[in-house]
């Protein structure tokens, strides 16, 4: 079996080959090797592209189609009504007004008045229906139904409606645009008054002061609805009465003025009957689809809008129906829920803004509609600007719309082009920063720092939710280099992010800690890691700023020290230290911070870490190798920790050997001559190193060749001969292996950019003071290989570490100089 599970303790056990593969391949894109542009895009922007899902049928198409069909009925009825009106006024009342029978005259007059009333009330009903779809008016409709079903509920309805009117009367005279809202983070409770705009909410308007419930817009809409039904029914009755009886009066013989009266009246009553029947058919179809088939409820469920989504669906339907009736019958077909919601979001009405935000939020979270919704939002800059503006709204009563806007932006930022548009809006990052509720008290003296305060969830406001969303948005924006620069340049943003990295000891050790607290620390660490690992001058500037903040390293140290139960957090913290160490000043700060090196070694050597979390130990080793690189002070600090013997032993551990070899090589190369005696113990590694050089490949072979070139400098010729004998390897065999390496890597790949340099360094040591080795190398064709190295040298071989495709920490000795030294040794002996 490649992988085994212990039946005794349930732990996962990896075989030696698997551990070796893990140690060599972990972090394949590390700072010790360059990363191609393709690799950068795949690793850095991997989450930008979402899997493409098949196009989903828009549920709102059912509503727009229904609106079209109903509009056809409405327009046909209206057309017949207009024709009947013209016929009555021009033909009947105009031509036969004097000769009409008295009953016909009054029937015609009543029908015209009824139809005129119906047509006028129909046009106004649409307007009132719009207002009735607002959230407060929706309560009015429910109250109307409750009146009919439960007389005992009347008192509660009156209290509710009178309370809503009272609240409107108590509104502040300041609008959102002119108010100075107190910071919600500092508010003692959520009861602070919301300063609404000076205008009325039309759905909550009492037409008469003492008939508030009856004249609410929802109830007026119902009144007009029943008025139309009554008028159409009356028209049907009156028309049928005349068409059945035909009592249009007697026509005397020879009276030519009345000979066409009967036909004219039949036509009029037929038109009136047809119009009324069409209207009643329309209403029957309307009620069948909406009340019996529950079309609105069906579409709401398909859109996954929740219980509150019925208001949104009803509002959308009335808008589509109005367009079909007032303009072309096809105008409503052009509507869709996303555009409808974006229009509502831009409204000045708080209710409409909330409806729009809810719909957009739900659609962006729904896998079926997410791609289409984000595409439409992303190409509409005014909508993005509106969403960014909403992030600054801190009134507790606006919490839901602010949260919805933040959730929409968090999804929007997941697409690269959209993230660039979001960050490109002036003030966008300041608005996102306002989501992070952490502050430091102002200090009046220069020799102290203000106390940090992070706002926890309040009874009336979910501050932790906004903290999570703010960090999530920033994390997605940080996938782009330009956005990272903007984040670093936003005043006060980086200190907030660093403050969220702090994890108290009880958080890390308590298994019952709130998940939000750990998730906040995790997201802040992920964000800082992304910022610190950026390439180019932007990355260098960010690393300097992050490392100069006094709490960065101490926050990470606390996680390393107490975070045994959270290896993922430890790994993120370690990776941040590794990235920061790309800057020389940051390297010294990290090494000088008490306990950081010690905690890294504790993790590196730890046997308590589960085998499925071994990536934490590998990351710790990489960080230590990085901190020891070209830093004499850190090398001395490591030697003071007395870990040399354990590092030597780690060369036998497949999981640790790569980074242990890197650390040991850096200690040999940069500790200085005065540490010769302390480093003498490294010579014990030579047999193990020689065996690895002869048998291993790729990255492990590279680091072992580099360690061998440095370790042999601490031995005399006699001691080195002893080590060769102990390893069972002849110097001629090693020389041949060096030639094989140079031939194999004639164009060194990015995975082992230093292997030819280390091989030449080892060959130089072997040829110094040993003429036999010189003859061996000459015989094997060393000169030819060295000449090819001169012709094929690349910039990749000139650096110790890399930031993306940018080389950092150039080798003090060029590879050309090493080749010239080796050629000189071959020529002199």
N, C-alpha and C positions, 0 to 999 in steps of 0.2 A: 504493500500500500504506500502511496506517495504521502498521504496524510493519515494520521491515526488519531483516534480519540480514546483516551484512557478510560477504562470502565470503572476504575476506582475513584478517581477524583473528578472526572468529567472534563479535564483540561485538554487543550489541543496540543499535540506534540508534532513538531516539524522535524523531519530527518535532516542530517547534516548537509546533504546536497541542497535541500530547500533553503536552509539557513544561509548557505554560501550564495545561492542565487539572490536571496533577499538582500544580503549585505552588499552585494556587488551592483545590484540593479536598483536598489531603493534610491529615490530621488535622482533618477537618471538624468534629470535636468538640474544639476547642482551648480554651485558657484565655482567649482573646480574645473568646469568644462563649459565651452560656449554653447549657446542654444541658437539654433537656426531660426530664421523668421517664421518658418512654417510651424516649428515646435512652439514658438511663443504664441502664435495665434491659436493653436489648438489648445494649449494649456491655459492661456490667459482669457481667452474668449469662449471657452467651451460651453459656458452656460448661456451665451447670448442666443444661440440658435435653439429653438424649441422644435421638437419633432412635428413635422407637418401632418395635421390630421385632415381627413376628408371633409370637404365642405358640408356643413350642417344646414339643413333646411331651416330657414328663419321662421319661428312659430308665429311671429306677428303678421306673416302673409295671410293667415286665416282671417285676421281682423280687417286688413285692408281689402281683401276680396269680399268679405261680408259688407264692409262699408260701401264698396262699389255697387253691389247688388241692391242694397237698401236705397242708395242714391238714385238708382235707375227707377225704382218704384216712386221715389219722392219727386223726381223731375218729371216723370210721366204724369203723375197726379197734378203737379203744379201746372204742367202744360195744358192739361185738360181743363183745369180750373181757370186758367187765363183765357182759354178759348171760350169757355162757358160764360165768363164775365163779359168778354167782348160781345158775344152773341146776345146776351141779355141786355146790355146797355145800348148796343147799336141797333139790333134787329127788333127785340121785343119792346124795351122801354122807349127806344127811339122811334120805331115804326108803328107799334101797336099800343102805345101807352094809353091812348084814349079809348081804344076799342077793347082792351083787355077786361076780362071778367074781374070782379073785385077780389075774389079768392086767389086767382092767378097772380094778380098784381102783388098781393101781400105775400104769397108763397115765393114769388121771384125775389121780392125785396128781402124777405127773411133769409132765403138761401144765399143771396149775395152778401148780406151782412155776416151770416155764419161763416161762409167761405173766406170772406175778407179777414174776419177775426182769426180763423184757423191759420191762414197763410202768415199773417203778422205774428201770431203767437208761435208758429213753427220756427220762424227765423229767430225769434228771441229765445225760444226754448234751447236752441243750440248754445247760445251765449250763457244761459243760466246753467246748462248741463256742464259746461266747461268749469264754471265756478264750483259746481257741486262735486267735482272730482278732487277738490283740494282736501287735505287730510282732515281739517276741522269740519268742513261741510259734510264729509263722509259720515261723521258722527251724527250730523243732523238727519241724514237719510235713515240711518239705523234707528234713530229716535222716532222717526215717522212710522217705521214699521213696528216699533215697539208699542206705539200708541194704539195701533190696531189690534195687536196681539195680547198686550198685557196692560190693562188699565191701572194696575197697582204700580206700574213702573213710571208713571207720569211724574211723580215727585222727584225721582232721581234724575230724569231727563231735564226737568226744569232747572234743577240745581247745577247740573253739568253745563248746560247752555248759558245760564245766567253767569256762571263762573267764568266761562270763556269770554263773554262780553265784558265782564268786570276787568279781566286781565288786559283786554285791549284798551280799556279806558285808562288803565294805569301805566300804559307804555310811556317810556321816557321820550322826550321830544327830540332826542339826538339820534341821528341815523348812524348806520355802521360806518359810513364814510367820514363822519365828523366826530365820532365818539372817541374817548380815551379809555379803552378797556383796561382794567387792572390785570396784571399777569395772573393767569389761572394757577400757576405753580405756587404763588404766594397767597392765594385766597384761602381764608380759613374754612370756608365751606362752599358748597355748590349752590347756595341760595342767593348768590349775588344777583342783583337785578340785571336783566338783559336789556340793553339799550337798543330797542327796535327802531325801525325807520318811522318817519312821520306819517306815512300813508297807511290807509286801512288795508287789511287783508280782505279781498273782495268776497271770499267765501264766508266770511264771518260778519258781514255787514248787516245790522238790523235796519230794515227799511223804515219801520215806524218805531218810535221809542217804547211803546207799551205792547208791542206784539212781536217780541224778539224772536221767539221760536218759529212762529208762523211765517215770518218774512225772511228767514234765512234762505240763502240762495238755493240750497238743495230742495227746500220745500216749495219755493216758487217754481222751480223746474218741474216738480211733481204736479203742481196745480195747473201749469200750462199743458202738461201731458194729458191730464184728464179732461181739460177743456177742449183739446183737439179731438179726443175720442168722442166727447159728447156732441160736438159740432158736426163731426162726420156722421155719427149715428142719426142725428136730427135731419141731416141732409138726405140720407138714405130713406128715412121714413117719409119725409115730405115729397121727395121725387117719386117714390113708389106709389104713394097715394094718388098722385096726379096721373102717372103713367097707367095705373090700373083702371081708374074711374073714367079718365078722358072727359071730365066735366069742365070743358073749357068755355061753356056758354053756347047758346043757340046762334046760328048764322042765318039771317033772313035771305030769302031768294033775291038774287040780284045785287047783294051787298059784296061788291068786289074788294072792298077794303079789308075784309076779314077772311077771305078765302084761303090764305096761307097761314092764318094764325095757328091752327091746330098743328100743322107740320112744324112750324117754328117752335111752338111750346114743347112738342115731343122731342125735338132736337135738344132744346135747352135742358129739359128734365133728364134726358139720357146722358148728356154730358155731365151734369151734376151728379147723377147716380154713379156713372163710371168713375169720376174723380174720387167720390167718397169711398167707393168699393176698393179702388186701388190703394187709397190711403189706409183703409182698414186691413187690407191684405199686407201692406207694408208693416203695420203695427203687429199683426199676427205673426208674420215672419220674424220680426224683431224680438217679440216676446218668446217665440219658440226657440230661437237660437240663443238668446241671452238668459232667459229664465229656465227653460226646460233643458236645453242642451248644455247650458252653462259654458258658453264659448269663452267668456272672459276668464273664468276659473281654469279652464283647460289650457289656455295660452299661458296663464300665470304659472301653472305647474310645469309646462314645457320650458319656460324661461327660467325656472328655478328662482323665482323672485321672492318666495316666502309669503307669509300672510299679508304683510304690508304692501306687497307688490300689486295687489288688486287695484289700489288707487292709481298706480302708474299705468297699468294696462287699460283701465277705464279711461284715463285721461288721453292716452295714445289713441284709443279707438275714436273718441269724440273729435279729436283733432283731425284724424284721417277722414271721418265722416263729414266734418265741416268743409274740408277741402273739396271733397267730391260734390257736395251740394252747392257750395258757393262758387266754385270754378268749374273746370272740366271734371267729368266723372272719373277721369283717370288720374287726377292730381293726387288723390290719396294713395294710389299704388306706389308712388315714388317715396313714400315715407318708410322709415325703418326705426327700430327702437334706439339704436345707438345715436343716430343723428338727432332724434327726438330728445334723448337724454342730454346730449351736448347743448342743445338749444335751451333746455330748462336750466342747466347748470349756469348758463350765462345770464339768467334772469336776475332781477333785483328782489324777487320774492323769496323769502326764506323757505317757504313750503316747496316751491318749484325747484329751488337749488337742492333741497334734500331729496326730492323725487329723482332728479337727474343724477345725483351722486350715487344713490342707492342702485339705480339701474346700471350705471357704468361700472360700479364696483362689482356687482354680481356677475355681469357679463365678462369682465376681465378675469374673474376667478374661475369661470366655467370653462373647462377645456374645450367644449364644443364651440364656444363663441369667442374665446380669448384672442386668437390670432386676428380675426377680422376686426374686433373691437379695438385692439391695440394699434392696428394699422390705421384705422380711421382717426383715432385720437392723436397718434403720432404725427399725422400729416396736417393737423389742425393746430397751428401755433397758438391762436387765441384761447383754445380750450386748455392747452398745457399751461399757459400763463395763468388762467383762472384757477387751475388746480394748485399751482404753486402759491398763488395769492391766498387760497383758503388755508394753507398750512399755517399762516400767521394768526388765524382766528382762534383766540384762546377763551372765548366765552364758554362756560360749562354747557350752556344750552345748545351750542354749536358743535359739541363733541362728536356727534355721529357723522356730520358732514365732513368735519376735519379728518376723522379717522378714515372715512371712505376715500377722501382725496389722497391721503397718504398711502392707502393700499393700492389705489389705481397707479400712482406714481411708482410704487415699488415694483409693480408688474411692468410698467412702461419702461423703466430703466433697465429691464432685463434684455431689451433689444438694443444693439449697439447704436444704430442711427438715432433711435429715440432717446437714448441716454445722452447723446451729444446735444440733441435739441433741448432737453431738460436743463442740462448744465449751462447751455448757452443763453438761457433767459436771465437777464439782469436781476440780481438779487435772489436767484434760485437757491444757491447754497446757504445763504443767510436764512432763507425761509425753512429749509430742511434742518438747519442748525437749531431753529426754534423748537423743533420736536424733541430735542434732547434736553431733558429737564435735570440739569446738573449745574450747580453754581458754586462759586467760592466767595466767601465774605471778603469785603474790601479791607485791606490792611493799610493802616495809616503810616506805618513805618517800613523802611526798606529792608530791615533785617529779619522779617518774618513773612510767612505766606498765609493767606486767609484760609479758614476752614472750608473743607469741601462739604457740600450738601447735595445729595441725590434725592429727588422727590419720588417717594413711593406712591403706590395707588391710593387715591383718596376715595372717600365714600361716594363722591359725586363726579369723579374724573379718573380715567384710566391712564395715569402718567406712564406706567411701565409699557403699556401698549404702544404709546407714541415713541418711547425710547427705542423699542424694538424696531418699529417701522422706520424711524430716522436712520438707525444704523444699517438696516437692510437696504434702504435707498442709497446711502453713501457707499455701501459695499458694492452694489451693482454699478454705480457710477465710476468707482475706482478701477474698473477693468480697463478703462481707457487712460492712456498716458496724459493727455491734455486735461482730463477731468481731475486726475490726481494733483496736477499742478494747481488747479483752481481750488481744490480742497485745502491744500497746504497754504494757499494765499488768503483763504477766508478767515477773517479776524475772529479769534476765539474758538474756532471749530476744533483744531487739533487738541488743545487742552481738554476740551469736553470729551473727546474720544479717548484720550489717555486716562482720564478720570474713571471712565467706565471699565477700564482694564483692571481696576482694583477689585480684588476678591478677598473678603475677610476670611480668617482662618476657619471660623465656624461654618461659613458657606461651603468651603472645600471639604470639610470633614463630616458635615452633617448629611446623612443620606436623605433626610426629609426636607432639605432646603427647597425653596420655591424654584421650580424650573425656569421661571422668568429671569431670576437672578443669574443663574449659570449661563443661560442663553445670551443674556446681555453681555457678560464677560466674553463669551465665545465670539460673538459677532464683532465686538470691539477689537479683539485680538486678530480676527480674520481681516478686518479692515486695515489695522496698522501693519499687518504682514504684507498686504497688497501694496500699501503705500511705500513701505520700506524696501520692497523688492523691485520697485520701478527702475527702469534703465535710464541711462543718459544723465544730463545735467539736472533734469527734473528729479530723478531718483536720488541723486547726490544731495540736492538741496533738501529734499524731504527727510532723508536719513539724518542729516545734520540737525534739522529742526526737532525731529523726534528724540534723538539722543540727548539734545540739550535740555529737554524738559526733565525736571528733577525727579519726577515720579515714574518715568517710563521703566527704568531698570529695576527699581525697587518693587514696582507692581509685578513685574515678571518674576523676580526672585521669590516673592511670596507664593506665587503659583507653583514654581518649581519645588519650593520647600514643603508646602502643605497640600499639593494637588495630586497625591498618589491615587485618589479615587477618580481623578479626571485627567487621564493621560492625553486626551485630545487637547485639552487646554495647555498642558505642559508642552506638547509638541508645537503648538502655535507659538507659545512664548519663546521656545528655543529657536524656531525658524526666524522670529523677529530679531533675536540676538545675532543670529548668523548673518542676516541681511545688513543689520546696522554695522557689523564688524567690517563691512566693505570700506568704511571710512576710518582713517587712522585714529582720529580723535575719539570716535565712538568706541573703537577697540580698547583704548586706554580707559575710558570711562567704565566699560563693562568689567574689565579685569580689576579695576580699582574698587568696584562696588563690593562691599563685604559679602562674602558667601556665594557669589554667583558661580565662580569656577568650582567651588566645592560642591554645590548642588548639581552642577552639570556632571561632575565625575560620579556623584552618588547615583544619578540616573543611568549614566553610561555603564557602570559596573553592577547595577542592581539586579538581583536574582528574583526579586518579588514581583517584577512586572510580568503580567501574563504574556505568553508567547505570541498571542494574537495582537499584542500592543508593542512588539519589538521595534516598530518603526520609531518609537520615542527614543529608545536607546541609540539607534542609528543617527537620529537627528542630533542628539546630545554630542555624539562623537564628532559629527561634522562641525558643530559649533565650536567645540574645543580645538579642533584642527585649525579652524579659521581664526580663532582668537590668538593662537600661538604663532600664526604666520607673520613673519617680519615684525614681531613685537618682543623685544628682549625682556621688557618688564613682565609681560604675561608669562613668558617662559620661566622666568625666575619665580613667579608666583606659583606656577604649576609644580616646579621642583620643590618648593617649600611644603606643598601638600603631601609629599612623600608617596606619590602614586606611580613612580617609575617602574617598580617591580610588578605592579598590577598591570601596567600597560604592556610590559614585556610578556606577561602571561596571556594577555588578551590577543596576542598574535596567533595563539593556538585556537581561538574561538572563532568559528566561521562567521558569526554574526558581527563581530567587533573588529576583525583583523584589518579591514581596509582603513577605517578611521584611526585605529590604534597605530598603524604604520604611518599615517599622515602626521599624527601628533608627535610620534617619536622622531620622525625626520625633521619636523620643524624645531623640536627641542635641540637636536644636534646642530641644526644650521644656524639658529638665531640666539642661542643662550649665551654665547660668548666664550672666549678661551678660559676665563676664570672658573667656568663650570665644568672643566674637563673631568675632574675627579668624580663629580656628582653623576656625570653621564657615562662613566666607565662601565656601568652595569648594562648599558645597551648592547655591549659586545656579545652578551649571552644570547641575543636574538639572531646572531648571524647564521647559525645552522638552519634555523627555521626559515629565515629570509632567503637563503640560498636555494633551499628546496622549493620554495614558492616561485622563485625566479625561473627555475628550471622546468617546473611542471604546470604553472598556472598561465592564464591568458588574460588579455584585456585589462580592465581596471586594476584588479588585484596584482597582476604582474607589474603594471606601471608603478604602483606605490611601493612594491617590494624592491624593485630595481632602484628607485629613488632612496629608500631607506638604506639599502646596501651601500650605495655610493657614499652616504654620510657615515654609516656605522663603521666602515673599514678605516676611517680617518682616526678612530680612537684606538687602533691596534698597531702593533709592530708587525714586521714581516713574519716573525716567528709565530706570533699569536694568530695571525691570519692563516698560516699554514695549518695550525692546530684546528682552527674552525673548519677549514676545508676538509680535513681528515675526519672530523667529527660528523660533518654533513655527508661524507662519502662521495664528494664531488671533486673532480680534478679542475685545476684552474683552466686547463685547455678546454674542458667541457663548457665552462662558464663563458670563455672567450667565444667559442663557437655559437653558444646560445645568444650572445650579444649580437653577433653578425646576423644570425637568423632573425632577430628582432628588427634590425635595421633594414633587412631585405623585405620583411613582411610589411613593415609600415613605411614604405617609400614615400607615401603621401599620408601622413598621420591623420586618422579620423578624429572627429571632435570628441569622441569618448575618451581618448587617451592622448591629449595634445602634448604631454610632456615626456612620453616614453622614449623618444629618440634622444632628447636632452639628457635624461637620466642614464640612458645606456652609454652615451659618450662619456659622461662623468665617471661612470663605473669603469669604463675601459681606460680612461686616463689614470685612475688610481692603480689599476692593475699593471700598467706599463711603467709607472714611476718606480725606479730602483729595481726593475725586474726585466733584464734583457731577454730572458726566456719567453716571457709573455709578449714582448715586442715582436720576436721572431714568429711566435704563434699567430699574432694578429696579421703580420705581413703575409704569412703563408695562406691565411684564410681569405685574403683580399680586402683588408680593412681600408686601404687607401681608396679603392674604387668606391666603396660605400660612403666614405666620408666626402668624396667629391660629389656624389649624387645628393648628399644632404645639403651641401652648399648650394646646389642648383635648385633644390626643391623646398628650401626653407620658407615657411609662411609665418605671418604675424601671430597665428594661433599659438605657435611654439614660444612666443616671446613673453607670455604672461602666466602668472600664478593662478589667477582667478578671473572670473568673467561675470559681467552683469548683462545678461542677454547675449548680444553679439559684440558688446563693448568689452575690450580687455582692460583689466585693472591689475595693479601691482606688477609692473614689468620686472622681469628677471634682471638682476644687477649685471650678470654676465651674459652676453648675447651668445646664441648658438654658433655663430660664426667664429667667435673667439674660442669656444670650446673645440670646434673642429680644427682651428689653426694650432691649438696646443697639442691635440692628438696627432696631427700631421707632423708637427715638429718632433714629437717623441718617436714617431715611426722613422723619421729621416735621420735622427741623431744616433740611433742605435742599430 
